[in-house]
Amino acid sequence: MEQTHTSQTGTAVAPGTQRRVLVVEDDTTIVEAISARLRAEGFLVQTATDGPAAVDAAEAWQPDLMVLDIMLPGFDGLEVCRRVQAQRPVPVLMLTARDDETDMLVGLGVGADDYMTKPFSMRELAARVHVLLRRVERAALAAVTPRSGILRLGELEIDHAQRRVRVRGEDVHLTPTEFDLLVCLANTPRAVLSREQLLAEVWDWADASGTRTVDSHIKALRRKIGAERIRTVHGVGYALETPAP
């Protein structure tokens, strides 16, 4: 009888259900460390060390998730993300050596779902990979048993069944994380949600170590739906503004 494997973070991995992770990183030490940790977590792992090889591997291997460094030979991780997402939607955890907010926002804009700044702990990286894959599973379940109806908040329209958003009748492309974040805010319009609440509900994080992740996703979301639609309450969190009744 086959036994269920338990990862180092405590996540059960049933036989035959191993998820594929493509690790794209040109630093040999880092790529080996990431690959070893993810294999210990029960994932199947392949690696690529430059932009063209990453795009080829993604097309041939069809990974369930990519861990993608921004700085790569050939062409950078942003271009890799664009090309891969044009083929098929793939969750992407982007890595950057610079604590540069512009890089983070551009990465989110081309389809990355989350980012980490080097140096980082392998434990946290593994936890974020699990979180992203759980989100994909939840989205697939929602597609089978979708919430009925369309939520309209003034000129903002959220279609839960199709996971589509429109502003003034025009479609707005959101990443899966951005959509989940918007829905979380829209569930209690005008109510202020703390960064910690958003981390728990959208990212499934039990601690507050990723508050900058929330801030960067909020900025990316504002650029797409309009800055005036999300109010910042300094020192607390964010609220989705709605038209006065």
C-alpha positions as a printed Julia matrix, in Angstrom:
245×3 Matrix{Float64}:
   0.0    0.0     0.0
   1.38   3.4    -1.01
   1.98   5.86    1.78
   1.36   9.58    1.77
   4.53  11.67    1.87
   4.65  14.59    4.31
   6.76  17.59    3.38
   9.03  19.49    5.75
   6.38  22.18    6.11
   3.82  19.56    7.14
   1.9   19.46    3.85
   0.7   15.99    2.88
   1.57  14.91   -0.66
  -0.35  11.9    -1.94
   1.36   9.47   -4.33
   0.83  10.33   -7.98
  -0.11  13.93   -7.19
   3.34  15.51   -7.21
   3.27  19.0    -8.65
   5.88  20.21  -11.12
   8.0   23.24  -10.3
  10.38  24.82  -12.81
  13.21  26.69  -11.05
  14.86  29.35  -13.23
  18.03  30.79  -11.69
  21.56  31.26  -13.05
  23.35  31.01   -9.69
  24.31  27.34   -9.27
  24.38  27.46   -5.48
  20.94  29.03   -5.24
  19.3   26.79   -7.83
  20.66  23.67   -6.12
  19.45  24.84   -2.71
  15.95  25.69   -4.0
  15.7   22.42   -5.93
  16.77  20.33   -2.92
  14.26  22.03   -0.64
  11.37  21.7    -3.1
  12.16  18.03   -3.74
  12.13  17.51    0.04
   8.67  19.1     0.0
   7.49  16.44   -2.45
   7.68  18.42   -5.71
   9.07  17.3    -9.03
  11.69  19.86  -10.02
  13.39  20.86  -13.26
  15.8   23.76  -13.66
  16.86  26.28  -16.28
  19.68  28.82  -16.09
  18.83  31.34  -18.82
  15.81  32.99  -20.43
  15.51  30.96  -23.66
  16.01  27.64  -21.84
  13.32  28.61  -19.32
  10.74  29.33  -22.04
  11.58  26.05  -23.82
  11.36  24.07  -20.57
   8.02  25.64  -19.64
   6.57  24.73  -23.04
   7.92  21.18  -23.05
   7.42  20.25  -19.38
   4.21  22.2   -18.57
   5.08  23.03  -14.93
   2.42  23.74  -12.32
   4.49  26.67  -10.99
   7.67  28.61  -11.77
  10.23  30.02   -9.37
  11.78  32.68  -11.58
  14.76  34.97  -11.04
  14.57  38.41  -12.69
  18.25  38.68  -13.65
  19.04  36.01  -16.26
  21.34  35.56  -19.26
  19.76  35.58  -22.72
  16.75  37.64  -21.69
  15.48  38.5   -18.23
  12.83  36.93  -16.06
  10.27  39.57  -16.96
  10.48  38.53  -20.63
  10.36  34.86  -19.6
   7.19  35.58  -17.63
   5.58  37.4   -20.58
   6.33  34.59  -23.01
   5.29  31.77  -20.71
   2.05  33.47  -19.69
   1.24  34.0   -23.38
   1.38  30.2   -23.82
  -0.68  29.24  -20.76
  -1.35  30.69  -17.29
   1.29  29.51  -14.81
   1.68  30.72  -11.21
   5.02  32.53  -10.87
   7.03  33.28   -7.75
   9.57  35.89   -8.86
  12.97  36.36   -7.22
  14.88  39.63   -7.24
  18.3   40.53   -5.9
  17.29  44.16   -5.49
  14.77  45.5    -3.02
  13.42  47.6    -5.85
   9.71  48.35   -5.83
   9.73  49.12   -9.56
  10.99  45.62  -10.34
   8.3   44.16   -8.11
   5.49  46.14   -9.74
   6.7   45.36  -13.25
   6.92  41.68  -12.31
   3.36  41.69  -11.0
   2.27  43.55  -14.14
   3.58  40.84  -16.5
   1.86  38.02  -14.64
   3.92  37.13  -11.57
   1.79  36.18   -8.56
   4.27  36.85   -5.77
   7.88  37.9    -5.3
  10.73  37.42   -2.84
  13.82  39.58   -2.37
  17.18  37.86   -1.89
  18.4   36.72    0.53
  15.43  34.63    1.68
  14.86  31.52    3.76
  14.16  28.25    1.97
  11.42  27.56    4.47
   9.59  30.72    3.48
  10.08  30.03   -0.22
   8.61  26.54    0.18
   5.68  27.94    2.15
   4.93  30.49   -0.58
   5.04  27.8    -3.27
   2.46  25.79   -1.31
   0.28  28.89   -0.9
   0.32  29.71   -4.62
  -0.6   26.15   -5.57
  -3.43  26.08   -3.03
  -4.78  29.26   -4.59
  -4.78  27.62   -8.03
  -6.68  24.65   -6.59
  -9.23  26.97   -4.98
  -9.69  28.82   -8.27
 -10.25  25.5   -10.1
 -12.83  24.5    -7.49
 -14.54  27.87   -7.82
 -14.76  27.35  -11.57
 -16.63  24.08  -10.97
 -18.89  25.51   -8.25
 -18.77  29.26   -8.91
 -20.47  31.91   -6.86
 -23.5   33.1    -8.73
 -24.1   36.67   -9.79
 -22.03  39.71  -10.59
 -21.02  42.22   -7.95
 -21.34  45.83   -9.12
 -19.83  48.65   -7.12
 -20.42  51.76   -9.18
 -18.39  51.43  -12.37
 -16.52  48.44  -10.99
 -17.95  45.02  -11.91
 -16.69  41.7   -10.51
 -17.85  38.49  -12.2
 -17.12  35.68   -9.73
 -18.07  32.84  -12.07
 -15.74  33.95  -14.86
 -13.17  35.6   -12.56
 -13.38  38.72  -14.69
 -13.31  42.38  -13.74
 -14.6   45.35  -15.72
 -14.24  49.06  -15.13
 -16.72  51.27  -17.02
 -17.57  48.24  -19.16
 -13.96  47.56  -20.17
 -12.24  44.31  -19.23
  -9.31  44.66  -16.81
  -6.7   41.9   -16.76
  -5.85  40.86  -13.21
  -3.5   38.15  -12.03
  -5.1   35.41   -9.87
  -3.67  37.03   -6.74
  -4.92  40.49   -7.72
  -8.4   39.1    -8.35
  -8.48  37.34   -4.96
  -7.26  40.52   -3.26
  -9.94  42.62   -4.94
 -12.67  40.12   -4.01
 -11.47  40.12   -0.41
 -11.77  43.9    -0.25
 -15.09  43.87   -2.13
 -16.67  41.39    0.28
 -16.77  44.17    2.9
 -16.77  47.42    0.9
 -15.63  50.54    2.8
 -14.48  48.39    5.73
 -10.78  48.71    6.51
  -8.89  45.42    6.34
  -5.47  45.27    7.94
  -2.47  44.0     6.04
  -2.4   41.03    8.43
  -6.04  40.2     7.59
  -5.32  40.4     3.87
  -2.24  38.2     4.24
  -4.28  35.58    6.11
  -7.27  35.6     3.75
  -5.55  36.01    0.37
  -2.12  34.48    0.92
  -2.92  32.05    3.79
   0.01  33.47    5.77
  -0.18  33.05    9.51
   2.26  35.86   10.29
   2.87  39.46    9.23
   6.22  38.9     7.47
   4.8   39.7     4.04
   3.19  43.1     4.55
   5.26  44.6     1.71
   3.82  41.93   -0.57
   0.36  43.3     0.23
   1.47  46.89   -0.41
   2.98  46.04   -3.79
  -0.08  44.09   -4.91
  -2.32  46.97   -3.83
  -0.24  49.37   -5.95
  -0.49  47.07   -8.95
  -4.24  46.73   -8.43
  -4.67  50.5    -8.18
  -2.91  50.97  -11.5
  -5.44  48.67  -13.13
  -8.76  49.63  -11.53
  -8.03  53.24  -10.53
  -6.1   54.58   -7.56
  -9.16  56.32   -6.14
 -10.97  53.01   -5.63
  -8.69  51.75   -2.84
  -8.25  53.91    0.24
  -5.16  53.67    2.42
  -5.64  53.96    6.15
  -2.11  54.69    7.33
  -0.85  52.32    9.97
  -3.88  50.05    9.53
  -4.62  48.78    6.03
  -6.87  49.28    3.03
 -10.52  49.68    2.11
 -12.39  49.46   -1.2
 -14.24  52.69   -1.85
 -17.77  52.49   -3.24
 -20.2   55.12   -4.51
 -22.36  56.76   -1.87
 -25.85  55.2    -1.72
